[in-house]
C-alpha cells in the first residue's frame, strides 16, 4: 500500500486503468478484470469522463458507467479509491465546465463523492484561480475528497500549487504524467523537480507505452491489437528498440513477462507512487500485479536506464 501525498488515502501499488472499459473490454469483461484486481488486493481505479468517447458509437462516460455499475453490483464503493478526470468531455477547466463535469461523473459512477478528481489537461486560457476556486468548492461540498492534475507543464503546475497555498484553497496532491521506460525526458527533467519540491504523489499513465513494452509489437511482426497503430513510432526508434532488447534479456533471466519488468522499473523510480496500467482480461492483469511486487536489482535498473537513455 502507498499513501497519496499527505492525505488519508492509502492505495494499492498498482493503479488499474479504466481506459479499456467500454472499448476493448465490454461490461462483462470489465467486471471480470475489476473482480480479479480486488481479489488480488487492489483498490485503486483510474478513469475519466472522456473514456471512451473516441470509440465509434460511444459518446464518453462509458468507462465511468461500467465502474459505477460494478461498484453498485458488488456493494463495495467504500472499499474502492476512484480517480476520475474532467476537462476533455466538457471542453475545458472553467467553472461551468467543471460543474457540469462533476455532476456527470457522480451520476455515471453512481456515487456521491470522488476520491481523487483530476484536471485532465491544462488550459492556459483559463486562470488557475478560476479552476482552483471551483475545485475547492467541490471539496468543501463533499463531492470531491482530493484534487489532482494531469498533463500539466512545470510552470502552470507550480503556479497552481502556489496559488492554493497562498489562498488557503484545496491543493493538488498528485500528478498524472506520461512517463514510462521509453518516454522519460519530459517527466524526469521538467516535472520531477516540481513533484519533489511540493511533495506530490505520481501516477504515470501509458506505463507500458500503449502495449509496446509488453514485447508483442516488433518490427516486421504486427500484433493483433487495437493499439497497433499507436506504437508504430516506437518500432522505428533506436532508443525504444534498445530498451525492448534490455527488457527481453531481463525477462528471460527472471522468467517473467516483459510487461512485468517494465512495471517494476517504473515502480522503482523516485517519486512514483503507483503506475497506471490497464488490462482487458484477468490473465493480462497478472503480469501487471507481478510488476509492482518485483524488486529489480541495481544492475538490472542500470541496464534499463542505459538502454533507454
Beta strands, then each sheet from edge to edge (+ up, - down):
strand 1: 2-3
strand 2: 10-11
strand 3: 14-17
strand 4: 44-46
strand 5: 81-86
strand 6: 114-119
strand 7: 144-150
strand 8: 172-176
strand 9: 201-202
strand 10: 275-277
sheet 1: 1+ 2-
sheet 2: 9+ 8+ 7+ 6+ 5+ 4+ 3+ 10+
end
